[in-house]
Amino acid sequence: MWKRIARFILKNRVLLSVLLLLMTAFMGYQGRNIQLSYEYAALLPEKDSVYQENQRFIETFGAGSDVIVVGVKDSMFYDIEHLSYWRNMCSELEKVPGVLGTLSMGDVYTLDKNKEKKSFEIHKIFPKDLTSQEEVDSLSNIANSLPFFKGQLYNDTTHVYMLAITVDKAVMASPEREVMVTDIVKVCHQYEAKTGKKLHYSGMPYIRVMTSQQIKKEFFLFILFALAVVVLILFIFFKTVRQVIFPLLVVTTGVIWTVGTMSLLGYKITLLTGMIPPLLIVIGVPNCIFLINKYHNEYISHGNKMKALQRTIIKIGNATLLTNITTASGFATFLVTSSDILKEFGLVASLNIISIFMISLIIIPVGFSFMGPPRPKDTRHLNRKAMNGVIDRLVIITLNYRKQVYIASAVILCIGIFGISKIKSTGYMVDDIQTDNPIYVDLKFFESNFKGLMPLEIAVETKKKGNIISGSTLAKIDKFERTLQKMPELSKPVSIVPLFKFAKQAYYNGSEKFYKLPSNYERSFILSYAQGGGGDESRIHAFMDESRSKARISFRVKDIGTDRMLELEQKVDSTALKYFPKDKFNVTVTGSSVVFTKGTQYLVRSLFQSLGLAILLISIFMALMFNSRRMVILSLIPNMIPLVVTAAIMGYFNIPIKASTILVFSIAFGISVDDTIHFLAKYRQELKYTNWNIGQSVILALRETGVSMIYTSLVLFFGFGIFSFSSFGGTVALGILVSLTLMVALFSNLILLPSLLMGLQSFATTKYFDEPLLDIFDEEMDIEFDLLEIKKIEEPLDKKENQ
């Protein structure tokens, strides 16, 4: 088959070049429509009970508002000048398209009792125009006498004040969100310039927009970084421009195809999918290196360029296809997870890994067919003394130090297993944001002053209509809230209880001593006032359903990680049982913080399953290639050790297992096994021509494939290493850990694998190994070179080469 493929490619090189150019132009045209994603992908499947509970909660009480929060630490907040600047800023913010309203201590309100209408009317404490500092001081005392806002909009201990900006959900779902957030920050910067006070920004809408902007920036930046690394390393290896141009053309085409594929599938650029183009640049270059090295080796052996190109396709094509299939399999296993974002990542990556293989199989042979034959300086890289010295040292180790290799490997495994026992599993809602990032710093600012921003929702359901506002139920909710509020992770709650307290305080003319639950008599007419219009009716209905059988309690929680969040959830559940017996109440703990925690756990389990599937699939491929269970075992050993080492590093350096780090294992395993395939393919081929001399075959395979394995591993090491410069912690961990894993895999495949083959000869190599179910290539097959029929361009060169 590969003989016909080689002939087809070289005979139709002009046609294939034109088709490839047209296809690339089409993909580039499609790629112009690619968009950024501003939404967090759902981690839980729709059938999951936690997901369904959260959806029922949203249907009952609503999803809540999209709020951006701005905070300032200012002990002179109520200075007339500072307060005026603050209120002017709020007024300007309300003019920003997409901003629905603002709320802060600068425009806080009270409820005035209207006896005639029997209703509450909203009354802002501070008038539009402030006349004197004495007036501000008097009014600020009134504002501070409202316990309802204490801990919600200000922290009187640290003198930190918060502004809540409600933004339009429709704008947040449109491209105008970036403009809105940029305009908000511009207005806030004017306040900073006037007062010299630093403002802090947070809230999920703000975090989503800012992280998306960073993803967009890194998307293009890492493509350039990857291209620069590839060009530099290739030039160091080959020392000539023509050996750099064609691989660069391959990976550039691959990037265009990748972006086009994402656009055609309707996928957006996310933190994960944004990594695919630079990843494919790094993964695509090894194909080119193996093809170029084989082409140069073939040309040196017989001096015929076209024959060398044909043999390169035949001998490397199938093996390279299989290595790309194993790499693609590592990514394709993400399709079995429940996460949409991982499915998109796995599908786009696996499809384009195969695509870039086909692109390299066309561009490299066709490109070199139009060039002159390799010059001496083009093939000089095959005989570098330093590289040959490294290979010689590897041969010596294989021949004379196998026992030491086995002992060292066993020690590494023992140390690794102990390190694995120290691994922890956790995740954070802003996991990918590094600790020195302003987004992270500002989030911690709000956590330290307002105990976090992440929603934790509790739904209390009575089994009797109207019973949620009974005196006994409200008292239970009040005690329940007081108990939970003592937990350091939770903020002050908002529910019908503080709303009733606020209403009672308003009914008694704002006296702070009346901020407490109303009696049964008081509750009836206070509720009638609230429902009389103009008061806090909308707030009450946001925390109580129409049947008055369900109540909502909203806390804000710190981003404490999935482990501690699970413990907190258990504490909340056990506390709820003390106040709400199951025979009379149903209590549900939900909210985005709980959904995220459960989703992260679910995702990690799914990723472990995908890793197991990757190992199984690749084992099947190895079995098809070598038709030997023993050989499959031996081939997996040098590729499992790097995974153990990486897991051990995570344990020793306290790098937790989470969604971003568990990705490392499937990706790295799929890539590292490529070297094993190339080595064993060459080893099996040499067995035929050394009369089954295993020792000689191992050494010959090591000498021919060793250089390419080192070249490609260095490209992969530095290529993945560029992700260590990311501003997202998960991307940094992925880059560093994959780089380390692949470097360990290189030494494992160059040292341990040959040593195993030499030391376990009778175990490793059986007669079935010579009869694979899936043939890779026949090194010495008879090439029908005359059938290529490429005469017009090559005839003068052929004459020269045959002399």
C-alpha positions in Angstrom: 0.0 0.0 0.0 2.7 2.5 1.0 4.5 1.7 -2.2 1.5 2.9 -4.2 1.0 5.9 -1.9 4.7 7.0 -2.4 4.3 6.7 -6.2 1.0 8.6 -6.1 2.5 11.5 -4.0 5.6 11.9 -6.2 3.8 11.5 -9.5 1.0 14.0 -8.6 3.1 16.4 -6.7 1.9 19.5 -8.6 -1.8 18.5 -8.2 -1.4 17.7 -4.5 0.4 21.0 -4.0 -2.5 22.9 -5.6 -5.1 21.0 -3.7 -3.3 21.5 -0.4 -3.0 25.2 -1.1 -6.8 25.5 -1.9 -7.7 23.5 1.2 -5.5 25.7 3.3 -7.1 28.8 1.8 -10.5 27.4 2.6 -9.6 26.7 6.2 -8.1 30.1 6.6 -11.2 31.7 5.3 -13.3 29.7 7.7 -10.9 30.5 10.6 -11.6 34.2 10.3 -14.9 33.6 12.1 -13.4 32.1 15.2 -14.6 33.6 18.4 -13.6 33.7 22.1 -15.7 31.9 24.7 -16.7 34.0 27.7 -18.7 31.3 29.5 -17.6 28.6 31.9 -18.3 25.2 30.5 -20.6 22.9 32.4 -18.6 20.2 34.2 -21.5 18.1 35.3 -23.8 16.1 32.8 -27.4 17.2 32.7 -28.5 13.9 34.3 -26.5 14.4 37.4 -28.5 14.9 40.5 -26.4 17.9 41.7 -26.9 19.6 38.4 -30.6 18.9 38.4 -31.0 20.3 42.0 -29.2 23.5 41.0 -31.5 23.8 37.9 -34.6 23.4 40.1 -33.3 26.0 42.5 -32.8 28.4 39.6 -36.3 27.8 38.3 -37.7 28.6 41.7 -35.6 31.6 42.7 -33.9 32.7 39.5 -30.2 32.6 38.6 -29.5 35.9 40.3 -27.9 39.0 38.8 -24.6 39.3 37.0 -22.7 41.6 39.3 -19.3 43.2 39.0 -17.9 44.3 42.4 -15.5 47.2 43.0 -13.8 47.7 46.4 -11.8 50.4 48.0 -10.0 50.6 51.3 -10.5 54.2 52.5 -10.7 55.3 56.1 -11.9 58.7 54.8 -14.7 57.3 52.7 -17.2 59.7 54.3 -15.1 62.7 53.7 -17.3 65.0 51.7 -14.8 65.2 48.8 -14.1 61.5 48.7 -17.8 60.6 49.0 -18.6 63.0 46.2 -16.0 61.5 43.9 -17.4 58.0 44.7 -21.0 59.0 44.0 -19.9 60.7 40.8 -18.2 57.6 39.7 -21.4 55.6 40.4 -23.4 58.0 38.4 -21.0 57.7 35.4 -21.0 54.0 35.7 -24.8 53.9 35.4 -24.4 55.6 32.0 -22.2 52.8 30.6 -24.1 50.7 28.1 -24.9 47.3 29.7 -24.9 48.6 33.3 -28.3 48.2 34.9 -27.6 49.8 38.2 -25.2 50.3 41.1 -25.4 49.9 44.9 -23.0 51.0 47.5 -22.9 52.9 50.8 -22.9 56.1 48.8 -26.4 55.6 47.7 -27.7 53.2 50.3 -31.4 53.5 51.2 -33.8 53.1 54.1 -37.5 52.1 54.0 -39.9 54.9 55.0 -43.3 53.9 56.4 -46.3 55.4 54.5 -49.3 55.1 56.8 -51.8 56.3 54.3 -50.8 53.9 51.5 -49.8 51.2 54.1 -46.6 50.6 52.2 -42.8 51.0 52.5 -41.2 53.6 50.2 -37.5 53.6 49.3 -35.6 56.6 50.5 -32.0 57.3 49.7 -30.0 58.4 52.7 -27.7 60.8 50.9 -29.2 63.6 48.8 -28.1 64.3 45.3 -26.1 67.3 46.4 -24.0 67.3 49.6 -23.6 70.7 51.3 -21.3 70.2 54.2 -19.2 67.7 56.1 -21.5 68.0 59.1 -24.4 66.8 56.9 -22.3 63.9 55.6 -21.3 62.9 59.1 -24.9 62.9 60.3 -26.2 60.9 57.3 -23.3 58.4 57.5 -24.3 57.7 61.1 -27.8 56.8 59.8 -26.2 54.6 57.1 -24.0 52.8 59.6 -27.1 52.1 61.8 -28.5 49.7 59.2 -27.2 46.3 60.1 -28.7 44.9 56.9 -25.8 46.4 54.8 -23.0 45.8 57.3 -20.7 43.0 56.1 -22.5 43.2 52.7 -21.4 46.6 51.4 -18.8 47.6 54.0 -16.5 46.3 56.6 -16.3 48.7 59.5 -13.2 47.0 60.9 -11.0 47.4 57.9 -12.7 50.4 56.4 -13.3 48.6 53.1 -16.3 49.6 51.0 -17.8 47.7 48.1 -19.7 48.8 45.0 -22.0 46.3 43.3 -22.6 46.9 39.6 -25.5 44.9 38.1 -24.8 44.3 34.4 -27.2 43.1 31.6 -27.1 39.4 31.0 -27.8 40.0 27.3 -24.7 42.2 27.0 -22.6 39.6 28.9 -23.7 37.1 26.3 -22.6 39.4 23.4 -19.3 40.7 22.1 -20.1 44.0 23.7 -19.1 42.7 27.1 -15.5 43.6 26.5 -16.4 47.2 25.7 -18.6 47.4 28.8 -16.0 46.1 31.1 -13.3 48.3 29.6 -15.6 51.4 30.0 -16.3 50.4 33.6 -12.6 50.2 34.4 -12.0 53.6 32.6 -14.6 55.3 34.8 -13.0 53.7 37.9 -9.6 54.9 36.9 -10.8 58.5 37.0 -11.8 58.0 40.6 -8.3 56.5 41.3 -6.6 59.5 39.7 -8.6 62.0 41.8 -8.3 60.3 45.2 -5.1 58.3 44.9 -7.0 55.3 46.2 -6.5 51.9 44.5 -9.7 50.1 43.4 -10.1 46.3 43.4 -12.3 44.5 40.8 -13.9 41.1 40.9 -17.2 39.2 40.3 -17.7 36.4 37.9 -18.6 38.7 34.9 -15.4 40.6 35.4 -13.3 37.5 35.9 -14.8 35.9 32.7 -14.0 38.9 30.5 -10.5 39.4 31.9 -9.5 35.8 31.6 -10.9 35.6 28.1 -8.9 38.6 27.1 -5.8 36.9 28.5 -6.6 33.7 26.6 -6.9 35.7 23.4 -3.5 37.4 24.0 -1.8 34.1 24.8 -3.5 32.3 21.8 -1.5 34.4 19.4 1.6 34.8 21.6 2.1 31.1 22.1 1.7 30.4 18.4 4.6 32.8 17.8 6.6 31.4 20.7 6.1 27.8 19.3 7.1 28.8 15.8 10.2 30.6 17.1 11.3 27.6 19.3 10.8 25.3 16.3 12.7 27.4 13.9 15.6 27.9 16.4 15.9 24.2 17.3 15.6 23.0 13.7 18.3 25.4 12.6 20.6 24.3 15.4 20.0 20.6 14.3 20.2 21.0 10.6 22.2 24.2 10.1 20.6 24.9 6.7 17.6 27.0 5.7 15.9 24.4 3.5 15.6 21.9 6.3 13.8 24.6 8.3 11.5 26.1 5.7 9.5 22.9 4.9 8.8 21.9 8.6 7.8 25.5 9.2 5.4 25.3 6.2 4.0 22.1 7.6 3.2 23.4 11.0 1.9 26.8 9.8 -0.5 24.9 7.5 -1.5 22.8 10.4 -2.3 25.8 12.5 -4.5 27.2 9.8 -6.3 23.9 9.5 -6.8 23.8 13.2 -8.4 27.2 13.5 -10.6 26.4 10.4 -11.7 23.1 12.0 -12.7 24.9 15.2 -14.7 27.4 13.2 -16.4 24.7 11.1 -17.4 22.8 14.2 -18.8 25.9 15.8 -16.2 25.8 18.7 -14.9 28.9 20.4 -11.4 29.6 21.7 -11.2 28.5 25.4 -8.3 28.1 27.7 -7.9 24.5 26.5 -8.7 24.8 22.8 -6.5 27.9 22.6 -3.6 25.6 23.4 -4.2 23.3 20.4 -2.4 25.4 17.6 0.9 25.7 19.5 0.6 22.1 20.6 0.2 21.0 17.0 3.3 23.0 16.0 5.3 21.1 18.6 3.7 17.7 17.8 4.0 18.2 14.0 7.7 18.9 13.9 8.8 15.3 14.9 7.1 14.0 11.8 9.2 16.3 9.7 12.4 15.4 11.6 11.9 11.7 11.1 11.1 12.2 7.4 14.1 14.5 6.7 16.5 12.3 8.6 15.3 9.2 6.8 15.5 11.0 3.5 19.1 12.0 4.1 20.1 8.5 5.3 18.6 7.0 2.2 20.3 9.5 -0.1 23.7 8.8 1.5 23.2 5.1 1.0 22.6 5.2 -2.8 22.8 8.8 -4.0 19.4 8.8 -5.8 17.2 11.6 -4.7 13.8 10.4 -6.0 14.5 6.9 -4.9 15.4 8.3 -1.4 12.1 10.2 -1.3 10.1 7.2 -2.3 11.8 5.0 0.2 11.3 7.7 2.9 7.5 7.6 2.4 7.4 3.8 2.3 9.6 3.2 5.3 8.6 6.1 7.5 5.1 6.7 6.4 3.4 3.7 8.1 5.4 4.0 11.3 4.8 7.7 11.5 1.1 7.2 10.8 0.9 4.7 13.7 2.8 7.1 16.0 0.4 9.9 15.1 -2.5 7.6 15.7 -1.2 6.8 19.2 -0.7 10.5 19.9 -4.2 11.3 18.6 -5.6 8.5 20.8 -4.2 10.2 23.9 -6.2 13.3 23.0 -9.3 11.4 21.6 -9.8 9.7 25.0 -11.1 13.0 26.3 -14.2 12.3 24.2 -15.4 9.9 26.8 -15.5 12.6 29.5 -18.7 14.5 30.3 -17.1 17.9 29.9 -18.0 19.7 26.7 -14.8 21.7 26.8 -12.7 18.5 27.1 -14.7 16.9 24.3 -14.0 19.9 22.0 -10.3 19.8 23.0 -10.0 16.1 22.3 -11.9 16.1 19.0 -10.1 19.1 17.5 -6.6 18.0 18.7 -7.0 14.3 17.5 -8.4 15.3 14.1 -5.7 17.8 13.4 -2.9 15.5 14.6 -3.8 13.2 11.8 -4.2 16.1 9.5 -0.8 17.5 10.2 0.6 14.0 9.6 -0.9 14.0 6.1 0.3 17.5 5.5 3.9 16.6 6.4 3.7 13.5 4.2 2.9 15.7 1.3 4.9 18.9 1.9 8.2 17.2 2.9 8.7 14.8 0.0 7.1 17.1 -2.6 9.0 20.1 -1.4 12.4 18.3 -1.5 11.5 16.8 -4.9 11.5 20.3 -6.3 14.9 21.0 -4.7 18.3 19.9 -5.7 19.8 16.7 -4.1 21.0 17.0 -0.5 24.4 18.8 -0.3 27.1 17.6 2.0 26.3 20.3 4.5 22.7 19.2 4.5 23.5 15.7 5.7 26.3 16.8 8.0 24.0 16.6 11.0 23.9 12.8 10.7 27.6 12.6 11.5 28.1 15.1 14.3 30.8 13.9 16.7 28.9 15.1 19.8 25.7 13.3 18.8 27.6 10.2 17.8 29.4 10.3 21.1 26.0 10.3 22.9 24.8 7.4 20.9 28.1 5.5 21.5 27.6 6.1 25.3 24.1 4.7 25.1 25.4 1.6 23.3 28.0 1.1 26.0 25.4 1.3 28.7 23.1 -1.1 26.9 26.0 -3.6 26.4 27.7 -3.4 29.8 25.5 -1.8 32.4 22.1 -3.4 32.1 22.1 -4.6 35.7 22.7 -1.1 36.9 19.9 0.2 34.6 17.5 -2.3 36.1 18.4 -1.4 39.7 18.2 2.4 38.9 14.7 1.8 37.3 13.5 -0.2 40.3 14.7 2.5 42.7 13.0 5.2 40.7 9.8 3.2 40.7 9.9 2.8 44.5 10.6 6.5 45.1 7.9 7.3 42.6 5.3 5.1 44.2 6.0 6.7 47.6 5.7 10.2 45.9 2.3 9.1 44.4 1.0 8.3 47.9 1.5 12.0 48.8 -0.6 13.4 45.9 -3.6 15.4 46.9 -6.7 16.1 44.8 -8.2 19.5 44.8 -9.3 22.3 42.6 -10.3 26.0 42.8 -12.8 28.1 40.8 -9.9 30.4 39.8 -7.5 27.5 39.6 -5.8 28.6 36.4 -5.1 32.1 37.6 -1.6 32.6 39.1 -1.3 34.0 42.6 0.4 37.2 41.4 -2.2 37.9 38.8 -4.3 41.1 39.6 -7.5 39.0 39.2 -6.4 36.6 41.9 -5.0 39.4 44.2 -8.3 41.3 44.0 -10.3 38.2 44.7 -8.3 37.5 47.8 -8.9 41.2 48.8 -12.7 40.6 48.8 -12.3 37.3 50.5 -10.3 38.8 53.4 -12.8 41.7 53.8 -16.2 40.1 52.8 -15.5 36.4 53.1 -15.5 35.7 49.5 -17.7 36.1 46.4 -18.6 32.6 45.3 -22.3 31.8 45.7 -23.4 29.1 48.2 -27.2 28.7 48.1 -29.4 26.8 50.6 -33.1 26.1 49.9 -35.3 25.3 52.9 -38.6 23.7 52.0 -41.5 23.2 54.4 -44.1 20.5 53.7 -46.9 22.9 54.3 -48.0 25.8 52.1 -47.3 29.2 53.7 -45.4 27.7 56.6 -42.0 29.3 55.6 -43.0 32.6 57.2 -44.4 31.1 60.4 -42.7 32.4 63.5 -41.2 29.0 64.4 -39.7 28.5 60.9 -38.3 32.0 60.7 -36.7 31.4 64.2 -35.2 28.2 63.0 -33.8 29.9 59.9 -32.4 32.7 62.0 -30.6 30.2 64.4 -29.4 28.2 61.4 -27.9 31.3 59.8 -26.2 32.5 63.0 -24.6 29.1 63.4 -23.3 29.0 59.8 -22.1 32.6 60.0 -19.6 31.5 62.7 -17.8 29.4 60.1 -14.8 31.4 58.8 -15.4 30.4 55.2 -18.9 31.9 55.0 -20.1 35.5 54.7 -23.1 37.2 56.3 -26.3 35.6 54.8 -29.1 37.2 52.8 -32.5 35.7 53.2 -36.1 36.5 54.2 -34.9 36.7 57.9 -32.6 39.8 57.5 -35.2 41.2 55.1 -37.9 40.9 57.8 -35.5 42.4 60.3 -34.8 45.3 58.0 -38.5 45.8 57.4 -39.2 45.8 61.2 -36.5 48.4 61.7 -38.0 50.6 59.0 -41.5 50.2 60.5 -40.2 51.5 63.8 -38.7 54.6 62.1 -35.2 53.2 61.6 -34.3 52.5 65.2 -31.4 50.0 65.2 -32.6 48.2 68.3 -35.6 47.0 66.3 -33.4 45.1 63.8 -34.7 41.7 64.8 -37.4 39.2 63.8 -41.0 40.6 64.1 -43.5 38.9 66.4 -46.5 37.1 64.9 -48.6 40.2 65.3 -45.9 42.5 63.8 -45.1 40.1 60.9 -48.6 40.2 59.5 -48.8 44.0 59.0 -45.1 44.3 58.1 -45.7 41.9 55.3 -48.8 43.8 54.2 -46.6 47.0 54.1 -43.9 45.2 52.0 -46.6 43.9 49.6 -48.2 47.3 49.4 -45.8 48.4 46.8 -42.6 50.4 46.6 -40.8 48.5 49.3 -38.7 45.4 49.4 -41.3 43.2 47.8 -39.0 42.2 44.9 -36.3 41.3 47.4 -38.7 39.2 49.4 -39.9 37.3 46.4 -36.3 36.7 45.3 -35.9 34.7 48.6 -39.3 33.1 49.0 -41.5 31.3 46.4 -45.1 32.3 45.8 -46.5 29.5 47.8 -44.4 30.6 50.8 -43.3 27.0 51.3 -39.7 27.5 50.1 -37.0 30.0 51.3 -33.6 30.8 49.9 -30.6 31.5 52.0 -27.6 33.0 50.1 -24.1 33.0 51.4 -20.8 34.0 49.8 -18.0 31.6 50.3 -14.3 31.8 49.8 -12.6 29.9 47.0 -11.3 27.3 49.4 -10.8 24.4 47.1 -12.8 21.3 46.4 -11.5 19.3 49.4 -12.4 21.9 52.0 -15.6 22.8 50.1 -16.8 19.2 50.5 -16.0 19.4 54.2 -17.9 22.6 54.4 -20.9 21.2 52.6 -21.0 18.3 55.0 -20.9 20.7 58.0 -23.8 22.7 56.4 -25.8 19.5 55.9 -25.2 18.2 59.5 -26.1 21.7 60.9 -29.3 21.8 58.8 -30.4 18.4 60.4 -30.2 20.0 63.8 -32.7 22.7 63.0 -34.8 21.2 60.1 -36.0 17.6 60.8 -36.3 15.5 57.6 -39.9 14.6 58.4 -40.9 18.3 58.2 -38.3 20.0 56.0 -36.3 19.4 52.9 -32.9 21.2 52.8 -30.8 21.5 49.6 -27.3 22.9 49.5 -26.4 24.1 46.0 -25.1 27.1 44.1 -22.3 27.5 41.6 -19.6 26.7 44.3 -21.2 23.3 45.0 -21.8 22.6 41.3 -18.1 23.4 40.6 -16.9 21.2 43.4 -19.0 18.2 42.3 -18.1 18.9 38.6 -14.4 18.9 39.4 -14.6 15.6 41.1 -16.6 14.2 38.3 -14.1 15.5 35.7 -11.1 14.1 37.5 -12.8 10.6 37.7 -13.6 10.9 33.9 -10.0 11.9 33.1 -8.6 8.9 35.0 -10.9 6.7 32.9 -9.7 8.4 29.8 -6.1 7.7 30.8 -6.9 4.0 31.3 -8.6 4.0 27.9 -5.5 5.7 26.3 -3.3 3.0 27.8 -5.7 0.3 26.5 -6.0 1.7 23.0 -2.2 2.2 22.6 -1.6 -1.4 24.0 -4.0 -2.7 21.3 -2.1 -0.7 18.6 1.2 -2.1 19.9 -0.3 -5.6 19.8 -1.4 -5.2 16.2 2.0 -3.9 15.2 4.1 -6.5 17.0 1.8 -9.5 17.4 3.4 -10.3 20.8 1.9 -9.8 24.3 5.4 -9.9 25.7 6.5 -7.1 23.4 3.5 -5.0 24.4 4.5 -5.4 28.1 8.1 -4.5 27.4 7.0 -1.5 25.3 4.7 -0.2 28.0 7.3 -0.4 30.8 9.6 2.4 29.6 6.5 4.6 29.0 4.8 3.9 32.4 7.9 4.9 34.3 7.8 8.6 33.1 4.1 8.7 34.3 5.1 7.4 37.7 8.0 9.9 37.9 5.7 12.8 37.0 3.0 11.7 39.5 5.8 11.5 42.1 7.0 15.0 41.3 3.4 16.2 41.8 3.3 14.4 45.2 6.7 15.7 46.4 6.1 19.3 45.2 2.5 19.5 46.4 1.0 19.8 42.9 -2.5 18.5 43.3 -4.4 16.2 41.0 -7.0 18.4 39.2 -8.5 18.8 35.8 -5.5 20.7 34.3 -2.8 18.4 35.7 -4.5 15.1 35.0 -4.5 16.0 31.4 -0.7 15.6 31.4 -0.8 11.8 31.6 -3.0 11.1 28.6 -1.2 13.6 26.5 2.3 12.6 27.5 1.7 8.9 27.3 0.3 9.2 23.7 3.4 11.2 22.6 6.1 9.3 24.5 5.1 5.9 23.1 6.0 7.3 19.6 9.7 6.8 20.3 9.0 3.3 21.4 7.2 2.5 18.1 10.0 4.0 15.9 12.6 2.0 17.9 10.8 -1.3 17.9 9.9 -1.0 14.3 13.5 -0.5 13.3 14.5 -3.3 15.8 12.1 -5.8 14.2 13.3 -4.8 10.7 17.0 -5.4 11.7 16.2 -8.8 13.1 15.5 -10.0 9.6 18.8 -8.9 8.2 21.0 -10.0 11.1 19.7 -13.5 11.2 17.9 -12.9 14.5 20.9 -11.5 16.2 19.1 -9.6 19.0 22.1 -7.8 20.3 23.2 -6.5 16.9 19.7 -5.6 16.0 19.3 -3.5 19.2 22.5 -1.6 18.6 21.6 -1.0 14.9 18.2 0.3 15.9 19.6 2.5 18.6 22.2 4.0 16.2 19.6 4.8 13.5 16.6 6.0 15.5 18.5 7.4 18.5 19.4 10.7 16.7 15.9 11.3 15.6 14.5 10.4 19.0 16.8 12.9 20.7 16.0 15.7 18.1 12.2 15.2 18.4 12.3 14.9 22.2 14.2 18.2 22.5 11.7 19.9 20.2 8.8 18.5 22.3 10.6 19.5 25.6 11.2 23.1 24.6 7.9 23.3 22.7 5.8 22.3 25.7 8.1 24.4 27.9 6.8 27.6 26.3 3.6 27.1 28.2 5.5 27.7 31.5 5.3 31.4 30.6 1.5 31.4 30.6 -0.4 33.5 33.1 -2.7 30.6 33.9 -1.4 28.1 36.5 -3.0 25.1 34.8 -1.3 25.8 31.5 2.0 26.3 33.3 1.6 23.0 35.1 0.6 21.3 31.9 3.7 22.6 30.0 6.2 21.9 32.7 4.9 18.4 33.6 4.5 17.2 30.0 8.1 18.5 29.2 9.5 16.6 32.2 7.5 13.5 31.3 8.7 13.5 27.7 12.3 14.0 28.8 12.2 11.1 31.2 10.5 9.0 28.5 13.4 9.8 26.1 16.0 8.4 28.5 13.7 5.5 29.3 13.3 4.6 25.7 17.0 5.1 24.9 18.4 3.3 27.9 15.8 1.0 29.6 14.1 -0.3 26.5 17.3 -1.5 24.7 18.5 -2.9 28.0 15.3 -4.9 28.4 15.5 -6.2 24.9 19.1 -7.3 25.4 18.7 -8.7 28.9 15.4 -10.5 28.3 16.1 -11.9 24.8 14.2 -15.1 25.1 11.2 -13.5 26.8 11.0 -10.4 24.6 11.4 -11.8 21.0 9.4 -14.7 19.8 8.6 -16.0 16.4 5.3 -14.2 16.4 7.2 -10.9 16.6 8.4 -11.5 13.1 4.9 -11.9 11.8 2.9 -8.8 12.9 -0.8 -8.5 12.3 -0.1 -4.9 11.0 3.1 -4.6 9.0 5.1 -1.4 9.4 7.5 -1.6 6.5 10.0 -3.8 4.8 13.3 -2.1 4.9 14.8 -3.8 1.8 11.7 -4.1 -0.4 12.4 -3.8 -4.1 11.5 -0.3 -5.2 10.1 0.1 -8.7 11.7 3.4 -9.2 11.1 3.5 -12.9 7.3 3.7 -12.3 7.7 7.2 -10.8 8.0 8.7 -14.3 9.4 12.0 -13.1 11.8 12.8 -15.9 11.7 16.4 -17.0 13.1 17.9 -13.8 15.1 15.0 -12.5 16.8 13.6 -15.6 20.0 15.7 -15.3 20.2 15.1 -11.6 19.8 11.4 -12.0 22.6 11.2 -14.4 24.8 13.0 -12.0 23.7 10.9 -9.1 24.3 7.6 -10.9 27.8 8.5 -11.9 
